[in-house]
Amino acid sequence: MKRYVYINDENLAKDIYCDNRISNRKYTIWNFLPKNLWEQFSRFMNQYFLLIACLQLWSLITPVNPASTWGPLIFIFAVSASKEAWDDYNRYLLDKKANEKEVWIVRQGIRKLIQAQDICIGNIVWLRENDEVPCDLVLLGTADPQGFCYVETAALDGETDLKTRSIPSACMGIDGVIECPSPDKDIRRFDANMRLFPPFLDNDVFPLTIKNTLLQSCYLRNTEWACGVAVYTVEDFYHVCVEMIRGICGIGNQTKLGMCRGIPEPKLTAVDAMIDKLTGAIFVFQIVVVIVLGIAGNVWKDTEGRKLWYVRYPKEGPWYELLVIPLRFELLCSIMIPISIKVSLDLVKSLYAKFIDWDDQMVDPETGIRSNATNTAISEDLGQVEYILTDKTGTLTENKMIFKRCCISGRFYGNESGDALTDAQLLNDVSTGSADVIKFLKVMAICNTVIPVRSKSGTISYKALSQDEEALVCAASRLRMIFENKNGNILDIKFNASPLRYEVLDTLEFTSDRKRMSVVVRDCQSGEIFLLSKGADETILPLTYTGQQVRTFAEAVEQYAQMGLRTLCLAWRKLDEGEYQEWASMFKEANSTLVDREWRVAEVCQRLEHDLEILGVAAIEDRLQEGVPETIETLRKAGINFWMLTGDKMNTAIQIALSCNFVSPEPKGQLLIIDGKTEDEVCRSLERVLLTTRITESEPKDVAFVVDGWALEIALKHYRKAFTELAILSRTAICCRVTPSQKAQLVELLKLCDYRTLAIGDGGNDVRMIQQADIGVGISGREGLQAARAADYSIGSVSGTSLFNSVSLMAYNVFYTSVPVLVSVLDKDLSERTAIVVFVITIHSYAFEKSEMEEVAMVALSGCIWLQAFVVALETNSFTILQHLAIWGNLLGFYVINWIVSAIPASGMYTIMFRLCKQPSYWVTMILIVATGMGPVLALKYLRYTYRSSKINILQQAERLGGPILSLGIIEPQSRSPLDKDLAPLSITQPKNRTSVYEPLLSESPSATRRSIGPAQRFDYFQSQSPLASTYTRKDN
Amino acid sequence: MELLNHSRFTQQELPACKPILTPALVMATFIVIGITFIPIGLSHLSASENVVELVDQYDEVCIPADSPDPDVVYSKRIGYIQDETTDKTCIRTLIVPKKMKQPIFVYYQLDQFYQNHRRYVKSRNDEQYRDPSASAKTTNCEPEAQLSEGQPIVPCGLIAWSLFNDTYTLSRNDVALPINKKGIAWESDRTHKFGDNVYSKNFQNRSLIGGGKLIDNIPLNQQEDLLVWMRTAALPNFRKLYGRIETDLEVNEIIKVVIQNNYNTYSFNGKKKLVISTTTWIGGKNDFLGMVYIIVGGVCLLIALVFITVYLIKPRPLGDPSYLSWNKNPASVQ
């Protein structure tokens, strides 16, 4: 469906499309109670409790006081309802703030200040520098005379560079109609047309692309002002409807960002799911029991029961008489699903969440942001994660590239100090004006797409497409080659206080195929034309002019790569005016071809990029977060699989993966690449990778596959089955160039295979993934708070603190503290077995003259309490003072309470407990119950423990005995998170028949690998271009 | 708050003891259990052995029924027991098997009597029994709450209405053997549960008479048979205290019991027994606890033995990480 946006004509738009009001609220004041109750009762367990509570109101059938069920039930519902209400109120406040933010709109040529929520489709919105874009706009004008403006889209796609947006050509009009598709979620496409009304241009249609738009929640940067017409508002008519029908949370957010974020689904943990399933199963069981016993009861009543004259059954019962006995049985059975399980689960979960909040080791020392568990309900799932999907930038790495070393014309700088910027020799060469060094610095400063931004105080910061470029430019400016200003195509550079000016003639853009980028610049003073190139060694080194010695550079690259640094070769060539002109026309032509443009452009570029003079090699460090390699290694040893999903380029991704132990270096590891542009290619490549993975599965090899966004799209669409198999087989995956929704799709894929997933990320592009995963961890870091808001857990900014330590810490916490939950879950199951023991012993030891009802009941109850205390004690792995208090205090509390009640004359059990405590046979019976109940449990547990140990048991034993296993927790003793990989009793979703890749746990010292990967950094590369899977050694750039 | 935030509790650093099931610990536990349980069981058995118990089932003997047809027997018995006019005296003789030292307890035992039936158990009103001013309160007492004219029945309810009313008179060598019926009910029942100025009213005044009658001018808490009866039994076979004999009985003495066989257990084929028994520290005769103690102790020793054997034959080190599943790979090559 298309929509027509009439620029600056409100009346036309107001009726059809919605305003710009943001509403993340779930409830209104009026629908809160019904809606919240409806939601709560959509869980089976709650329906069940309600049914039981209602039945208990009928005094004819209830064995207990109905308050015993109604009280807790109302309490639980009140608590969760008030929690919801509080959350919703906070959301309302946030919305209100966003809605009432003031923006300028232009109406009839006059600027007016209105609230963001009042923006209509067709309004012209006027933004100043650093303003957040309030809704999706089509750009109409900017301060820049050429019609450019810069936006930061970090919140949208996580890319921190500035993007250029331009106003549509020949768009000076103010009246017109924009014909655009109905809202969708693709943030990289916008196919619309604009038609201007007379008197400007009659019926001429201008195509609009994403280049002409400002999307919501981007920031306007480096441009004094810009204005645009609103085409999609936050809350839009159509999609409110669509999403209402989906009915999940009624977020009518319909801008590109809103659509891209997707709808958060309520998350249920494994325990929750299991309890729900169990509840269902128990309910069915109950029904069977109730029917069988009900019939038996009615038959007994009519045959035998009527003979019991002392009971005096009435001759004619009411019509529902037959129902009474079955319903009584139902109520009796209802304790099979104790309501307390829900109370205690909820309480324990929120306690865990609090523990995470409280934890001092998860506080970021730099910013002091504490970790925050937003979703209190899923903490126990942290211990059951099987797949961790992580964003790269800002999560694994600090997202700070730093120029570290360089090699200029055979001379190595920065080798002694480890930092070229402080290398005295280099500084000396710079100040003396060594020609090679100056050329090198010029390429560093010019050959890029960086935009310098001058702040008010006069300092210059750089906004760059890639962090590499930013690092290079920054380093150049530290070395006195300061890139000062970019004005259209004119670059101002200052070297040693003398200004230089260059005009950029052409930019030969970076593509992942070419692995290099070049610019053609004209020196404005001399008029000479230069080609400046930088790129990966394997693409630059072969392009040198004949006769240049490249050996030193190759050695430098090798050396730097071994240190885990990213390398770039810088080169240049002087061009003749004629050669350039000839080439430029070809380039222009290639750029305007419609078919195979990319290929044509690449080919044309190649014609210019030859006979280069290599100037040097720059080595850049992408700093990993502290502790990341160790943590990943530890987690991988624990059998947790890691996937890295990044919007980054494949090379960068692989590089990072290598340096953080994500994939192991050559002899152990193998990288398989899935790529291809067409369906066929992808299919072939996928099959080959799958085959290799299957073969290597039994080998002690660490196989990882790498896939890029395009191939992934095809694979997910057409070869889903094969890809799923691969996903299960492979422990590690690197997905590059993936969009936010692809990230979410991958999470979904893994979830469909019944794996527990944890997604971690920091940017707006990770939001969907985080929402989709079983557990989302957001980092409130440099890329804004969006991810943190969507996440179940947010952690303070990661720089400084080891993020993955935190994750493992969380998992660890849960592992050691989740025992009470497990016990409360297991409790029922155990007491069913042992209740028989209690019952049999009680009725036999309290037979005949002692069989007074209150006494027998109390003996049986005490028996249960005693037994339970011991069962809990046996199931508890770690006793702190709290556990002792809970277990034995509970036992003591039972007696204290009963003594008190026994002292009240009016109570039914007056003196009962005192009488019992005086009888030796009471205590003898208790001891017998405990011994008989616990003996088999202990024996079985011991046998299982020793002869069929679960992973946890072994690790517990090892920990207790201080065994060698501790050596894997080299980071901190706390990061023994692997231990909780599957809490055995709960792992109902454990996939079967999954053989893991061999991992020597103890054979090597993990401390050997930190940032440098060791000398042998080679990979088997199964390139799709080489059908014979020719293996060649690759140097990492 | 700050203090709380950095306490050892919130940081989960409380000193913890993490016991694991080492073989030694488990085996020691079982051996200790075995060694302590067997003596306890033995002492229990011997105590139970020392109890002298005389049981006489009299329901079938004390009723005339001479027909091969069970249905006829059934209806005849009911006709007999429900006939108020017939003399239901029945005489039994018992021989003391062993010397019985006083106090000797006299119980009546009913089998197949469901005092724990839901309808029955609930049919009482403790407030009415306790408080003379609450005599009109008969909630829960249906169908034995009020006379048809609306006057309340005190004590109301099915339990009281079905009061057991067989009586026993004992004699030894034609000398009456007194049964002391004072103090057979619980102290707490006499002092708190039943009022000392609550008197029975309209009790058993309706056409359908259940069990025993009460004396209207003696307060409820002194009619201890009622108090004993009102302590409902949890199981269908139960004994209730009838009285105490406060003299010793010698071996082979012959005791004559005159039973007034009034109570109807014939409708539901229940049994009635007279039990005369001594007690020890475990109470009455009960072999169950002793037997189970010995069995449990024995089994524990056996288990310990098995564990030791298994441990010796097939030792397995604890905490060996090579057993971790992800470290097990068939084709692993170091």
Interface residues (C-beta under 8 A of the other chain):
Chain A: P63 E304 K307 L308 W309 Y310 V311 R312 Y313 P314 R328 K354 F355 W358 D359 D360 Q361 K637 A638 G639 S698 E699 P700 N813 Y816 T817 I841 I843 H844 S845 Y846 A847 F848 E849 K850 S851 E852 M853 E855 V856 A857 N877 S878 F879 T880 I881 L882 P905 G908 Y910 T911 R915 Q919 P920 S921 V924 T925 I927 L928 A931 T932 G935 L938 A939 K941 Y942 Y945 T946 Y947 S949 K951 I954 L955 Q956 Q957 A958 E959 R960 L961 G963 P964 I965 T995 S996 V997 Y998 E999 P1000 L1001 L1002 S1003
Chain B: N5 H6 F9 T10 Q11 Q12 L14 P15 A16 C17 K18 P19 I20 L21 P23 V26 T29 F30 I33 F37 I40 H44 F105 Y107 Q109 F113 Y114 Q115 N116 H117 R118 R119 Y120 V121 D126 P143 E144 L158 W161 S162 W186 E187 S188 H192 K193 G210 G211 R231 T232 A233 A234 L235 N237 F238 R239 K240 L241 N264 S267 F268 N269 W281 I282 G283 G284 N286 F288 L289 V292 Y293 V296 V299 C300 I303 F307 K314 R316 L318 G319 D320 P321 Y323 L324 S325 W326 N327 N329 P330 A331 S332 V333 Q334
